[in-house]
Amino acid sequence: MLDCGLDMTSTLNFLPLPLVQNPRLSNLPGWSLKDGNAFLDKELKECSGHVFVDSVPEFCLPETELIDLSTVDVILISNYHCMMALPYITEHTGFTGTVYATEPTVQIGRLLMEELVNFIERVPKAQSASLWKNKDTQRLLPSPLKDAVEVSTWRRCYTMQEVNSALSKIQLVGYSQKIELFGAVQVTPLSSGYALGSSNWIIQSHYEKVSYVSGSSLLTTHPQFSVVFQPMDQASLKNSDVLILTGLTQIPTANPDGMVGEFCSNLALTVRNGGNVLVPCYPSGVIYDLLECLYQYIDSAGLSSIPFYFISPVANSSLEFSQIFAEWLCHNKQTKVYLPEPPFPHAELIQTNKLKHYPSIHGDFSNDFRQPCVVFTGHPSLRFGDVVHFMELWGKSSLNTVIFTEPDFSYLEALAPYQPLAMKCIYCPIDTRLNFIQVSKLLKEVQPLHVVCPEQYTQPPPAQSHRVDLMIDCQPPAMSYRRAEVLALPFRRRYEKIEIMPELADSLVPMEIKPGISLATVSAVLHTKDNKHVLQVPPRGGWGPPPRPAQPTGGKKRKRPSDDIPDCKVLKPLLSGSIPVEQFVQTLEKHGFSDIKVEDTAKGHIVLLQEAETLIQIEEDSTHIICDNDEVLRVRLRDLVLKFLQKF
Amino acid sequence: TPSLIMDPECSRLLPALCAVLVDPRQPVADDTCLEKLLDWFKTVTEAGMGEGVTVDFPQRPDRPSLLLLQENPCLVELLFRVLKAHDPRPRVLSFSLRLAGLFAAQEDCFQYLQVSLSRAVDTIFSLQGDSSLFVASAAGQLLVHILALAMRGPAEGHPSPQGCDWPACAQKIVCHVEDSLRSTATPQVTQALNVLTTTFGHCHSPWTQGLWVRLSPLVACLLEKDPIPASHSLVDLLLSVARSPVGSSDCGLWETLAQTLSHLSPTQAGPLALGILKLQDCPQALKTQAFGVLLQPLACVLKAAAQAPGPPGFPEGATGDSITVDTFLSSKSACVGLLCQALAHLELLQLLPQRPSPWPQAPLLRAAVAILRFCHGSAAPTSDVGGHLCAVLAGCVRVQRAALDFLGTLSQGTGPQELVTQVFAVLLEYLTSPDSSPMVLKKAFQATLRWLLGSPKAPSCCDLDPHTQLFLGELLPVLRKRLCSPCWEARDSGLEFLTQVTRHWGGQAAFRHALLASEVPELTGQLLRDPESYVRASAVTATGQLSSWGLYATPTGPEHPEVQQESLFTELLHILSTDSEGFPRRAVMHVFTQWLKDGHADVAEDLEQFVARVLQAASQDLDWEVRAQGLELALVFLEQLLGQPGSRCPYAVALPEAAPPATLAQVLQALCRVQLFEFALRALFDCDRPVAQKSCDLLLFLKAKATPCGGPQEAGASPDVVSVEAALQRWQAGEQGQPLGELEPEAVMAVLRSMDLEGLRGMLAKSSDHMEKSPQSLLQDMLATVGVLGENEADCY
C-alpha cells in the first residue's frame, strides 16, 4: 500500500468545535426539509445560508471496500501528511503487515496526530449525528452535504492509544536503505526534498523497477525556501519501467515565492494598522518556511516589536524536533547543527522573545497576550483547535486578517460557518511540491518507460480549461487512474534470477555454441523459498533433503504451502541443433528405407515412409515419429534423428 | 595632443617592440595594450587627413603617416614578417592587419606598402577563415581597404562591370569574392558577404556601382538555395547596398529586397524589414511589405486571442500567415524568440520619424495586451494556436519584459478609451500579481508611469481625468503592498515609481488627495530604515520629492510609537551622517540640493543653519561623490546669494527682486558663518580629483564675483592671512586634521587672491594618468612586461 492519507475535507461539513461556550454556535437554528419535516433539526444546523452537521467531526478514510486490508503486507509512507489514516488501517482492519517510514516522518506524523486527537478530545461533544447519513435522507440535503461521498464510512477521530499502537508497527528506514520484501522485491526510500524526512520510493526486482514519486520538491535554489531538507534524489529514479506520480502541487498557478511575498506584505499592512493576523496552519511544514522568511523580513518591515505566537499542543516538540534531525537536512543546514547557531532561524526568534509558543490559549498565553500580534495555530480546516477561538475573537473587526497558507482546504468553505465576517481574508496557498513545468523537466531527466498518475493530472484544471500547460505532457501519454479503478501496470514479469550454488557451478562444462554463447546442461534441484530461487547440487544416490540456502536476508517469514522437493526422474540429455532434411532422407535411404516422400509444411517438413506407414514430423523445436505400434522401428528412427542433433 | 608626433624616444623604443611582436617566443602583452597602441597609431594617421588639424599643429609635417612609415622601417618589417610567418599568434596578426589597414587607408602610405602587401593578398584571403575572430575580421577589412585604394585610380570614370579595365589587385580580390559567393560552404559565402558589406558601407565612389552590377546576380542566386546560406550576412549586405549611393540608382535592388523578404524565415526577415523601414527613400510597396513582416507575429497573436472576429486589425499583408504560425508552433524558443524580436523591432520603429503612416496603434495595443494576457495565463483562447501560445508563454519573463517595454512605448500614441482601459487593466494585473518577477514588476511600473503621464487631462479643469483618478484608486493599494514586499527589488521599483509620479503630479489635487488617503507616504518614511541600501536611497529620494510637494508627514510606525515626531530634514541628516552605505548618503545630498534650489519650507526656515549642517556632515564623508555633491549644494547657495554666474549681463533688463541683493560683505559674512570656505578649501586639496575640480570652480566663481566689486580689500585692513596660508599648506601636505579656525572674510578673500586658482584648475583638468597615457609610457610598459627594458622597473599594472 502506497501511503495512507486521511481526507480531512469531510470535516468542513461540520460545525466548528469552540474552546469556550459559544452562544452564536449553540443557538443556530435547526435545519428542516422543504416540506417542514424537522426530524434532522438536532443533527443539522443552518448558518448563514449553509447547513452543517452538529456533531463530532468525522474523517473520510482510505478506500476499504476494494481490497481486504488484512491482506496488505507492507505500507510505504512518503511523508508525514500521508500517514494520518494509519491508526484506522492498522487497528481496525486486521492488518498484520509492516509500515515503513523515515524517522522524522514518524516523529512529526506523531505530532500531527497528537495535535488532532488533542484538538478533538479536549472539547468533548456528546452528540454524534448519524441520521443524515442515511442514503435516502442524504439525497434530500442541500449541497455540499448531498454530494459528499462514502459518508457511511466516515469515522470519528482515533485515540492516542490507537496512535501509539499504530506507530509501534512502523519500521524506521533511512534514505537509500535497501529493504527486502519477502525476497520478491526490494524497496528503497529516496529523499524527495519536500519536507523533513519525506521520501519517494523505488520498488524493484532484478528485472523490473517501479518508482513511486509522491510529494516532491525541487525548490533547491530558492532564496526563500532555503533548501531546508536534503534535495530531491532524481538520479536514482532513472531506468524505471513505471513511474507512479502523485502529490503534485495543488495550486499549480501560484508560485511559492510570490505567495510568501503576498503573505509578508499583507501581514505587515495589517499589523501596521493595528490589526492582528491569524495564520491557520499545521504544527510542522510550511510554518518553518514562513518563520524563516519572517525572520529575514520583520526587521526590514519595522515589525520587530510585534509578537508572534505559535499555539499548538505540540508546538514545543515541533520546534525542537526540527533542530535535531541533522542527517535529514540539506548540507547547508546540516553544518549548522554542529555550530552554536541553530539550523533554523526560529530558534533565534524564540531566544529574542519575538516568537513565543504555547500549548493552548489557556494558561500562560492569556497572561502574555499582547495585540496587535500574529498567531500561528491549527487547525487549517477552522473546525477545531485554537484557531476557532481566534476566528470568533477577531472575526468582527475589519482591522484583522486571516491568511490561509495551507493548500489542503478551500478557504471559502473553511470560512463558511463564520460568516458574516468583517475580518479580511487573504489566500496565499504555499505549496512547494512539483508543478507541471518541474514535472516535465523531471520526466525528461528520469525517462521512465511509463508514467501512471491520477486522472486529474492529465487534463487542464476544470476552471482553466485553456491552460494546457497545467497538465502532464509526456510520451507515451501517462496512464491515468481514478478513484477505485483497477489498473494493470504496463509491464510483464518475464524473468527471475536464479542463483547457482558454487559447487554446482564448478561442475558445469559449458560448450560454446556460437562465439560468446556457451551452454551447459545443469542437473540440479531448484529450491524456491521466499521468492529466492537457488539451484543446488542434487543429492548423490538418492534425493535427501536439500542443504539450506544461504539466506534468508530479511523480509517476513511466511509459511508457503510446499517446501517439499519435487519428484525427480532419470535425467535425459538435452538436444540441440537442426535436422537437414535432404541429408536425413539420404541417411534413411542408406538404412534401407525406400519410397520416402517429403512434404513441406508451414512449420517444417513431414517425411513420409509410405511403406512403413510412418510419419516423421520435423519442426523447428520438435520432431515427432508417428508409427503404428512398432516400437523397434520407432527406436531405429529415433536414433537416426538423434545422429543429427547435439546432446548435452 | 602633442603625442600625435612620434618623438625620438618612441622611435628608439619602437624597433624593440616590433621585434618582440614578431618573436614567437616572447609573450605578448594583453589585447588592451595592443588596442591602445592601435589607437595611438590611429590618431597619428588621422591627423594627416583632416584639415582643421593643420591649424592646431603647424609644425606637423605634410604627410605624417608616410613619414612614420619611412622613418620607422621596423613597422613595414613587422607587417611583412607577421604575414609571412607560418603560425603567427592571432593577437599579433590581428594587430598587424589592422595596422596595415590604418596605413593603407591613405593613398601615399598605400602605395608605399603596396609592393609588399599585394604579394600578401593570398595570405589575407586565407586569413579570412582564421579561427580567431579578430584575425578574420581584420583580414576582411584589410581586403576592403586594398580594394578601395586599388580602385582609386580608375574611380574618376565608371569602370565596366566586366572588370577588364580594373587594376590587377582589385580584379584578384573581386574574383576571389565571386568564387566565394559560388561556394557551397557557408563560411566562404559569409566571408564574401562580409567583405562586400564593408565595401558598400565605406566606399561610396562610382566604381561600387559597377561592382554591384557585376555581383548582384551571384547574390540573387543565394536566394534560390534552400536554406539560404549566411542569411544574416546577406541581410547586412543588402541593407548596406541599399544605404549606399548604389541603392538610390539601382531599381533592381528593390526587387531583390522584396524577394529576400519573402524568401527568408520570419525570424531572419525581421532585421531586414526593420532595415528597409529605416531607409530614407525606398518604394512604398516595399515598405508596406516590410512592415507586414514585422507585424506578422503580432497579427498571429491577435488572431489566436480573438474570441470573435474583432475590429479591423493590421493592414493587408499582415494577417498572420501560415509560416509565422508554423514558427510559433515549432518550439517554445522559436516562438519566444520571434515574439521578442518583433516587439523590439516595432518599439524601435515607433520612435523613428520615418515610421510607417498610418501607424496601426489600436491593433498594436490590442496585440500587446493579448501577449501580456497570454503570459499571465489570463487569456482564454478558443483556437488551437491560442492554446499553444498560452502554454508556451505562461510565465515567460522574457516576453513579459519585451511586451511591457513595447506597451510603454505605445503610450506616446493614443487609443480608443476602451483599449486604454484594457491597457490599464492588464498593467494592474501585472502590478498586483504575486507571480510577477522583480524585473517584470519594474517594467510594469515603468509602463504604468508612461501611460499615466501620457493620459489626457480632463478638458474642464487642469486636474486628472476621471479614468485616471479611478485607476489611481486601484493602484495606490497595490503600491502600498509592494512597498511592504519582502523582495527588496519590488520595494525599490515601487519607490522609484512613486518618486516619478509625484514629480509630475505633486500639484494635482486628485493625486494629492488619493495619495494622502493611502498609507503610501508613511510607508515610504518607514523604508528610510530599510536594511537594503538601494531601497534606503530610493526612499530618501521619494520622501524628498513627497516633502517638496508637502505630501510627507513623519511616520509614527508601530516600531517607534514613542519617538517624538522629528522633521524629515533631521531624519535625512541623520542618514547622511550615519548610514554605512554610500547610495543613501548620495541620495540625501541630491535631495538637499534640490530642496535648496526649490526653496523648500524646511530649508527656508533657517537657510544658514541648513547649509552649515549639511556641509559639516558632507565634509566628513568618505564617499567622494557625497563631498562633490556638497560643493554642488554650496554653489547653489552661492548663486542664490550672489546671482547666477554670467547673469550680470550689463545689457540685461534687471528683473524686479523681492529683496535687494545683499552686499558682498554680508554675503562673505554669511559664507563664513556656514563655514563654506573651510569646506571648499579643504575640498581643494581633496585626494579625489573631481572634488578638487569642483571646489576650484566654486572658488573661481566666488573670486570673480568678489574682485570687480572691490570690497573689503580696499578698507585698508590687514587681514591675518599667514595663519590661513599655513593651515592650507599643511592640508596640501596631507595633514587634513588641522582646523582652520575662525575665518575673517577679509582673510579669505586675500588668500583667494593670492592663490593661483587658474593654474590649479589647469593642472586638475589633466587626467591623473596623463603621464601614464603617453605613447612612450605605453611602449615602455609593453617592453617592460617582456623584460626588454631591464632598467625600467616601473610597473603600472
Interface residues (C-beta under 8 A of the other chain):
Chain A: Q224 T253 A254 N255 G258 M259 V260 G261 E262 C264 S265 N266 A268 L269 V271 R272 N273 G274 C293 Q296 Y297 D299 S300 A301 G302 L303 S304 S305 I306 P372 C428 I437 Q464 H466 R467 V468 D469
Chain B: G377 A379 A380 P381 G386 G387 H388 C390 A391 V392 A394 G395 S433 P434 D435 S436 R480 K481 R482 C484 S485 P486 C487 W488 A490 E519 L523 Q526 R529 D530 P531 E532 G557 P558 E559
